[in-house]
Amino acid sequence: MNYQAQYKEDKINALAISIKSIVDSKVVQIDKMLPSQMINVGIRKLHDNAQSPRGKGKYLGHPIWSKKALKILELNDGRISNITKYLSHEHLVPLNIIVNKLLEIPQQAGIDIYKNTIIKFAAVVIITREEEQLFRAVKLSNTMPVDWCGSDVFARYKKVRLFNELVET
């Protein structure tokens, strides 16, 4: 399943360079909270500018939707207006985990490591607000399963049995 939205290369480069600068500057050793928040915002802005065959933006820019979320969109004639209250822009891997992965990259590592980490882990799925509650029920809203291998970005979705409800649009 191709879960990645298309991001403009310059946006990924800018984000990767910014994160690398933060890591290489050792500022995280002084204060981890501010750099974490900056990276979090950078990833969110990247998502807000995503593109997929369905369209552009926070929702339409992402290619993987749950069947229920897609049904809501189809009932609204493919328009996102007036239905976002029923949808959730859900990260495959919670942002705090992505941020920590990025901040743990060794100093002076190449820029490609940052770009590849962003591309692999910073992806979004559009699901319903009802489906989002499945993560809360098993305390996986902001974390990955305890047995997570560190690479399967769909691990939370498999754990709550939502993976088979996802479709690539």
C-alpha positions in Angstrom: 0.0 0.0 0.0 1.4 3.4 -1.0 0.6 5.4 2.1 2.7 8.4 1.3 1.2 11.7 0.1 3.3 13.6 -2.4 5.2 16.5 -0.8 7.1 19.1 -2.8 10.8 18.1 -2.6 11.7 21.6 -1.4 9.4 21.3 1.6 10.9 18.0 2.6 14.4 19.3 2.1 13.6 22.4 4.1 12.2 20.4 7.0 15.1 17.9 6.9 17.7 20.6 6.9 16.0 22.4 9.8 15.9 19.3 11.9 19.5 18.4 11.0 20.5 21.9 12.1 18.7 21.5 15.4 20.4 18.1 16.0 23.9 19.2 14.9 23.7 22.4 17.1 23.2 20.3 20.2 20.4 22.6 21.3 18.4 19.5 22.3 20.9 19.0 25.2 19.9 22.5 26.5 16.1 22.2 26.0 14.3 19.4 24.2 10.8 20.8 24.4 11.2 23.8 22.1 13.0 21.9 19.3 10.3 19.1 19.6 7.5 21.6 19.2 9.2 23.2 16.2 9.6 19.8 14.5 6.0 18.9 15.3 4.8 22.1 13.7 7.0 21.5 10.6 5.6 18.0 10.1 2.0 19.3 10.5 2.7 22.0 7.9 4.1 19.4 5.6 0.8 17.4 6.0 -1.3 20.5 5.4 0.4 20.9 2.0 0.2 17.3 0.9 -1.0 16.2 -2.5 -2.5 12.9 -3.6 -4.6 11.8 -6.7 -7.7 12.9 -4.7 -6.5 16.5 -4.2 -4.5 18.8 -2.0 -4.4 19.7 1.6 -4.9 18.3 5.1 -7.5 15.8 4.1 -7.7 15.4 0.3 -3.9 15.4 0.0 -3.5 12.1 1.7 -4.1 8.8 -0.3 -5.1 6.4 2.4 -8.6 6.6 3.8 -10.8 4.3 5.8 -13.8 2.9 4.0 -16.1 4.7 6.4 -14.3 8.0 5.9 -14.4 7.6 2.2 -18.1 6.9 2.3 -18.7 10.2 4.2 -16.6 12.0 1.5 -18.5 10.3 -1.3 -21.9 11.3 0.2 -20.6 14.9 0.2 -19.8 14.6 -3.6 -16.1 14.4 -3.0 -16.0 17.8 -1.2 -14.3 18.2 2.1 -16.3 21.2 3.2 -18.8 20.6 6.0 -17.6 17.1 6.8 -14.3 17.6 8.7 -16.2 17.3 12.0 -16.7 13.7 11.1 -13.2 13.0 10.0 -9.8 12.6 11.7 -6.5 13.4 10.1 -4.6 10.6 12.0 -0.9 10.1 11.9 0.2 6.5 11.2 2.9 6.9 13.8 2.2 9.5 16.6 4.1 12.7 16.1 5.9 12.5 19.4 7.5 9.2 18.3 8.5 10.6 14.9 10.0 13.7 16.6 12.0 11.5 19.0 13.2 9.3 16.1 14.4 12.5 14.3 16.1 13.9 17.4 17.9 10.6 18.0 19.6 10.7 14.6 23.4 11.0 15.4 24.9 14.4 14.9 26.6 15.0 11.6 24.4 12.3 9.9 23.6 12.9 6.3 20.5 14.8 5.2 19.1 11.7 3.5 18.6 10.0 6.8 16.4 12.9 7.9 14.4 12.9 4.6 14.0 9.1 4.7 12.8 9.2 8.3 10.2 11.9 7.5 9.0 10.1 4.3 8.7 6.7 6.0 7.1 7.7 9.4 5.4 11.0 8.9 2.4 9.8 7.0 -1.3 10.3 7.6 -4.5 8.3 7.2 -8.0 9.8 7.1 -10.4 8.0 9.3 -13.7 8.8 11.1 -13.8 10.4 14.5 -15.6 7.1 15.6 -12.7 5.0 14.3 -10.2 7.3 16.1 -11.8 6.3 19.4 -10.5 2.7 18.8 -7.0 4.0 19.6 -8.2 5.7 22.8 -9.9 2.5 24.0 -6.6 0.6 23.9 -4.4 3.6 25.0 -2.7 3.9 21.6 -3.5 7.5 20.8 0.0 8.8 21.4 2.1 5.7 21.4 2.8 2.6 19.4 2.1 -1.0 20.6 4.6 -2.3 23.2 5.7 -5.0 20.7 6.3 -2.5 17.9 9.3 -3.5 15.8 10.1 0.1 15.0 9.4 -0.1 11.3 5.8 -1.2 10.6 4.0 2.2 10.4 0.6 0.4 10.4 1.2 -1.4 13.7 -1.5 0.6 15.6 -4.0 0.1 12.9 -3.4 -3.6 12.9 -3.7 -3.7 16.7 -7.2 -2.1 16.6 -8.2 -4.1 13.6 -8.6 -1.1 11.4 -5.8 -1.9 8.9 -8.2 -4.0 6.6 -10.6 -1.1 6.5 -8.0 1.2 4.9 -8.0 1.8 1.1 -5.7 3.6 -1.2 -7.5 6.3 -3.1 
